[in-house]
Structure formats: structure tokens, C-alpha cells
Amino acid sequence: MTKERWAEVKKQIKDQFNIREEYEEDLDPGLAEVLEFDGPTTLMKVRYVTKPKLLDKKTTYSNRAGSNVKVDYVFSDDEFISHLEVYTLSVDTNDWEKIEAQSLF
């Protein structure tokens, strides 16, 4: 999802629903813009997540029993990926449940 498309979606949500909270979450690495709003049936949350592109994953290990495994991630400095996550507040567990894309359509 592009930044322009996120701005359109965000505007539509603000026009159609009552916004409860709007904030940013600092991810390691990355950033997530979050909107919590009163949805058609229950409280909903959308997250626009932007992270640097993963270039390489290096695993360091030893073949000895009981040794540690270390994973180093290499991220791009100038390339970013982004996606949209939609959550709904479960009445039973009072916790956020992710809505999968297949169930939206």
C-alpha cells in the first residue's frame, strides 16, 4: 500500500466513523500509524506499518550441543515496505483480533 492510498483510507475512516485515538507506534525497526475508531459493530483499529526492506538474514551457530544461535538482520537504508493491518476488539477476550484479508471480501 502506498502512502497516498493510506492517506485516502485514513480520510475515509475519519469522515465515516468516530475516531477514538490516533497515534504512532515505534517498531524495531519501523513505524506504525494507528487509528482506533467506532466501527459498524464494535471498536476497530487500523495500522499502517512501514518497515525497512529486509536484505539479508545471517545465522551464526556452532555444531556443538548446547551452543547459542545468533541471527543478524540486514535492513536497507533507503527501501521501505508498507502494509495495512485491520483489527477488531473481541467482546469475549477484550483483546484485538486481526482480520484476515479473505474475510473482508
GIQUIVEN-V834461 format. One line per field, one symbol per residue. phi: phi as a letter, one per 30 degrees, with the letter a starting at -180 (. if undefined). Layout:
phi->???
This chain:
phi->.ddddddddddddddcbdddbbaccdccckbbcbbcbdddcadbbcbccbbdddcabcccabdddiddcbcccccddbcbcbaccbbbddddchbdcdcdddddc
